[in-house]
Amino acid sequence: MTRGFYDLRFVRAFPGMGAGFKNWRPQRLVGATKLPDGTFVGGRIVLVANKDIPDFSTEQYFGNGPRPADDEDWSKGIFTLNKEKLDYYDFVRAEMAGGKLSFDPLREVADMVDSNCSDLHYRVLAVDLAIQAGMNKLPEPDRLPLNIYGTEGDWETYSTPSRDARLKTAFKELRDTVARFMRMVRRHDKKLDYHGKDLAADMLAVYDRHAARCHVTYTRSDGSHVTLGYEQMRRRLFDMSFDPYQCVERRWGATSGDEFAPCPDNTLKTAWYEAERDLRNQIDRTYETPMDFTLAELKTPGPGKGVPNPPDTDVRAYLISQMRVPDAGAETGF
């Protein structure tokens, strides 16, 4: 059994898309004839209307305060608990915990690192599927699909832009979360369950301990194996190709040296990899944006083509900068 965390990886989307928490809509069979053996013949299935579902709610979209005047402004809805305004994800967390919002920073860091590691292992399976299907041996199409995050055919089956965006979001959220905990401890926030003397050092120790346990191994184009540590993978997150037509080395962010050497990609595939860099830098999944660019079109920055710089995911550097005693050693090798 696996488990995950409901956090920024689960993007809030406009209500019409139905993202978020769901329940089964009641239904009933109308106009059918029951036979002697107990089976039904004919009739039709009727779904129960919203107004007839006692616990139907759109709170997760519009908040629990005054509803925005225009449904298009759904994201401006306000969430409050005990008269305190909360971020949507904190509100969900508090509601699921019975109305109490509390953070154990050391446990949070450990769980988030472990969760990221699990997602990296799941990515191994996704990349292997594309390699086993021989997608890396096929030529690049003339254009990207209409939208790289949601399409059909081989791209939908074997590419990883959505998976990778969720993974990058999780690494960024971990970096942002430790910074948030540092702000909380400085203002003596009662929601922070911490009783130590140096939160930055303690979080760094937990981070390093759990990161050191995380390793991923992939098979290179020549059949040899490469093992990557957590920090190695974090550093190359935005080099990892989501494009199933590219070699496995590029899929895992190798760009040069001995590790990259077996990659058989030709100059055209290399050009596509380089042109897709801004798309790799983007962590927001823009499902509604047209993205069917040719290689020449993708080389020119513009709407739907990503962002020039990736976000900061370096937890270690941030925590070291916040420690009361400067870090005495070099960066660990995992």
C-alpha positions in Angstrom: 0.0 0.0 0.0 1.3 3.4 -0.9 0.3 6.9 0.4 0.8 10.4 -0.7 0.3 14.0 0.6 -2.4 16.3 -0.5 -0.3 19.4 -1.2 0.6 21.7 -4.1 1.3 18.7 -6.3 -2.5 18.5 -6.5 -3.2 21.6 -8.5 -6.4 23.6 -7.7 -8.3 24.1 -11.0 -11.4 26.0 -11.9 -14.6 24.3 -10.7 -15.7 23.2 -14.1 -12.7 20.8 -14.3 -13.9 19.1 -11.1 -10.4 18.9 -9.5 -10.2 18.3 -5.8 -12.2 16.0 -3.5 -15.1 14.0 -5.0 -17.9 11.7 -3.8 -20.0 9.2 -5.7 -23.1 10.9 -7.1 -26.2 8.9 -6.2 -28.1 7.4 -9.0 -31.3 5.4 -9.5 -32.9 3.2 -12.1 -36.1 4.6 -13.5 -38.7 2.8 -15.6 -37.2 -0.7 -15.5 -39.1 -4.0 -15.3 -38.1 -6.4 -12.6 -38.1 -10.0 -13.8 -38.8 -13.1 -11.6 -35.1 -13.9 -11.2 -34.5 -10.4 -9.7 -32.8 -8.8 -12.7 -34.1 -5.6 -14.4 -34.8 -5.0 -18.0 -35.1 -1.6 -19.7 -35.3 1.7 -17.9 -32.7 4.4 -17.6 -30.2 5.7 -15.0 -31.0 9.0 -13.5 -28.3 11.0 -11.6 -29.4 12.9 -8.5 -29.3 16.7 -8.9 -27.0 18.8 -6.7 -29.9 20.3 -4.8 -31.0 16.8 -3.8 -27.7 15.7 -2.3 -27.7 16.7 1.5 -23.9 17.0 1.8 -23.2 18.6 -1.7 -20.8 21.5 -1.3 -18.6 23.7 -3.4 -16.6 25.0 -0.4 -13.4 23.6 -1.8 -13.6 25.8 -4.8 -15.1 29.1 -3.4 -14.0 29.0 0.2 -16.1 29.1 3.4 -16.4 32.9 3.5 -18.5 35.2 1.2 -18.7 33.6 -2.2 -16.9 35.7 -4.9 -19.3 37.8 -6.9 -18.2 36.2 -10.2 -17.5 32.4 -10.5 -14.6 33.3 -12.7 -13.0 34.7 -9.5 -13.3 31.3 -7.7 -9.6 31.3 -6.7 -10.1 34.5 -4.6 -12.4 32.6 -2.2 -11.4 32.9 1.5 -10.8 30.0 3.8 -11.0 30.6 7.6 -10.8 28.4 10.7 -11.5 29.8 14.2 -11.6 33.3 12.6 -8.0 32.8 11.2 -7.6 33.1 7.4 -5.8 30.1 6.1 -4.1 28.9 2.9 -6.3 26.4 1.0 -4.0 23.5 1.7 -3.7 24.4 5.4 -7.5 24.6 5.6 -7.9 21.1 4.2 -5.3 19.8 6.5 -6.9 21.4 9.5 -10.4 20.2 8.5 -9.1 16.6 8.1 -7.4 16.9 11.5 -10.7 17.8 13.2 -10.2 21.6 13.3 -6.6 21.7 14.6 -3.6 22.9 12.6 -0.2 21.8 14.0 3.2 21.2 12.4 6.0 19.0 13.6 8.8 20.4 11.4 11.2 17.5 11.8 8.5 14.9 11.0 7.3 17.1 8.1 10.8 17.3 6.5 11.3 13.5 6.9 8.0 12.7 5.4 8.4 15.1 2.5 11.9 13.8 1.6 10.5 10.2 1.8 7.6 11.2 -0.4 9.8 12.8 -3.0 12.0 9.6 -3.0 8.9 7.5 -3.7 7.9 9.7 -6.6 11.4 9.4 -8.0 11.1 5.6 -7.9 7.7 5.8 -9.6 9.3 7.9 -12.3 11.7 5.0 -13.0 8.7 2.8 -13.9 7.3 5.5 -16.2 10.6 6.1 -18.0 11.2 2.3 -18.3 7.8 1.9 -20.0 8.8 4.3 -22.8 12.2 2.6 -23.2 10.7 -0.8 -23.3 8.2 0.4 -26.0 11.2 1.6 -28.1 9.9 5.2 -28.1 13.5 6.5 -27.8 14.4 4.8 -31.1 11.6 6.7 -33.0 12.2 10.1 -34.7 10.9 13.2 -33.0 7.5 14.3 -34.4 7.5 17.5 -36.4 5.4 19.2 -33.6 4.7 18.9 -29.9 1.2 17.7 -29.1 -1.6 20.3 -28.8 -0.9 20.3 -25.0 2.0 18.4 -23.5 0.2 17.9 -20.2 -3.0 16.3 -21.6 -3.3 14.8 -25.0 -3.6 11.3 -26.5 -1.6 8.6 -28.2 2.0 7.7 -27.6 2.8 11.1 -26.0 0.0 10.7 -23.4 1.1 7.1 -22.7 4.9 7.5 -22.5 5.8 11.2 -21.8 6.2 12.6 -18.3 5.7 16.4 -18.3 2.8 16.3 -15.7 4.5 13.7 -13.5 7.8 15.7 -13.7 5.9 19.0 -12.9 4.4 17.4 -9.8 7.8 16.2 -8.7 9.4 19.6 -9.2 6.5 21.2 -7.3 7.1 18.8 -4.4 10.8 19.6 -4.3 10.1 23.4 -4.4 7.4 23.0 -1.7 9.9 21.3 0.6 12.3 24.2 0.1 9.4 26.7 0.8 8.2 24.7 3.8 11.5 24.8 5.7 11.6 28.5 5.1 8.1 28.8 6.4 9.0 26.8 9.5 11.9 29.2 10.1 9.6 32.2 10.0 7.2 30.4 12.3 9.8 29.6 14.9 11.1 33.2 14.9 7.6 34.5 15.7 7.0 31.8 18.3 4.0 30.5 16.3 2.0 28.2 18.5 1.1 26.0 15.6 4.8 24.9 15.4 5.4 21.8 17.5 9.2 22.2 18.1 11.1 22.4 21.4 14.8 22.4 20.3 17.3 25.2 20.1 18.4 25.3 16.5 15.6 24.4 14.1 17.7 24.9 11.0 20.4 22.5 12.2 17.8 20.0 13.3 15.9 20.1 10.0 19.2 19.8 8.1 20.1 16.7 10.0 16.8 15.1 9.3 16.9 16.1 5.7 20.4 14.6 5.2 19.6 11.4 7.1 16.5 10.7 5.0 18.0 11.9 1.7 21.0 9.6 2.2 18.6 6.6 2.2 17.2 7.5 -1.2 18.8 6.1 -4.4 17.5 5.4 -7.9 19.1 3.1 -10.4 18.5 3.3 -14.2 19.8 1.3 -17.1 21.8 3.3 -19.7 21.5 2.8 -23.5 24.5 0.4 -23.4 22.9 -1.8 -20.8 25.1 -0.6 -17.9 23.6 0.8 -14.7 23.8 4.2 -13.0 22.8 4.9 -9.4 21.8 8.4 -8.5 21.4 9.9 -5.0 18.6 12.2 -3.8 20.7 15.4 -4.0 22.1 14.4 -7.4 18.5 14.0 -8.7 17.4 17.3 -7.1 20.3 19.2 -8.8 19.3 17.8 -12.2 15.5 17.9 -11.8 15.2 20.5 -14.5 17.5 18.6 -16.9 15.4 15.5 -16.8 13.7 15.2 -20.1 9.9 14.5 -20.3 10.2 13.7 -24.0 9.8 10.0 -24.7 11.6 10.2 -28.0 14.9 11.0 -26.3 17.5 8.7 -24.8 17.3 7.4 -21.3 20.4 9.3 -20.2 18.5 12.6 -21.1 15.4 11.3 -19.4 17.5 11.2 -16.2 19.2 14.5 -16.7 22.7 13.4 -17.8 24.0 16.0 -20.2 27.7 15.2 -20.6 30.6 13.1 -19.4 30.8 9.3 -19.1 27.2 8.9 -17.9 25.9 10.6 -21.0 28.3 8.9 -23.5 26.1 6.0 -24.5 23.2 8.2 -25.6 22.5 7.7 -29.3 20.4 10.8 -29.9 21.2 12.6 -33.2 21.6 16.4 -33.6 17.8 16.9 -34.2 16.9 15.2 -30.9 19.6 17.3 -29.2 18.0 20.4 -30.7 14.6 19.4 -29.4 16.1 18.7 -25.9 17.7 22.1 -25.8 14.6 23.9 -27.1 12.4 22.2 -24.4 14.5 23.6 -21.6 12.0 26.4 -20.7 9.2 23.9 -20.7 11.2 21.8 -18.2 11.7 24.9 -16.0 8.0 25.3 -15.7 6.2 23.6 -12.8 2.7 24.9 -13.5 0.7 22.5 -15.6 -1.2 24.7 -18.2 -3.6 22.2 -19.6 -5.6 24.8 -21.4 -2.7 26.3 -23.3 -2.0 25.5 -27.0 1.6 24.1 -27.3 1.8 22.4 -30.6 5.0 24.1 -31.6 7.5 23.1 -34.3 11.2 23.1 -33.3 11.7 26.5 -34.9 8.7 27.9 -33.1 9.7 26.5 -29.7 13.2 28.2 -29.9 11.5 31.6 -29.7 10.2 32.5 -26.2 6.5 33.1 -25.9 3.2 32.0 -24.3 3.0 28.3 -23.7 6.7 27.8 -24.1 7.8 27.7 -20.5 9.9 30.0 -18.3 13.6 30.9 -18.5 14.6 30.0 -15.0 13.7 27.1 -12.6 12.6 27.8 -9.0 14.9 27.3 -6.0 14.8 23.7 -4.6 18.0 23.8 -2.6 17.0 22.9 0.9 20.5 22.3 2.2 21.8 25.7 1.0 18.9 27.5 2.6 19.2 25.7 6.0 23.0 26.1 6.2 22.4 29.9 5.7 20.0 29.9 8.6 22.0 27.8 11.1 23.4 29.4 14.2 26.7 27.7 13.7 28.1 27.7 10.1 28.3 24.3 8.4 31.8 23.0 9.0 31.9 20.3 6.3 31.5 20.1 2.6 28.3 19.0 1.0 27.5 15.4 1.5 28.1 13.1 -1.4 24.7 11.4 -1.6 
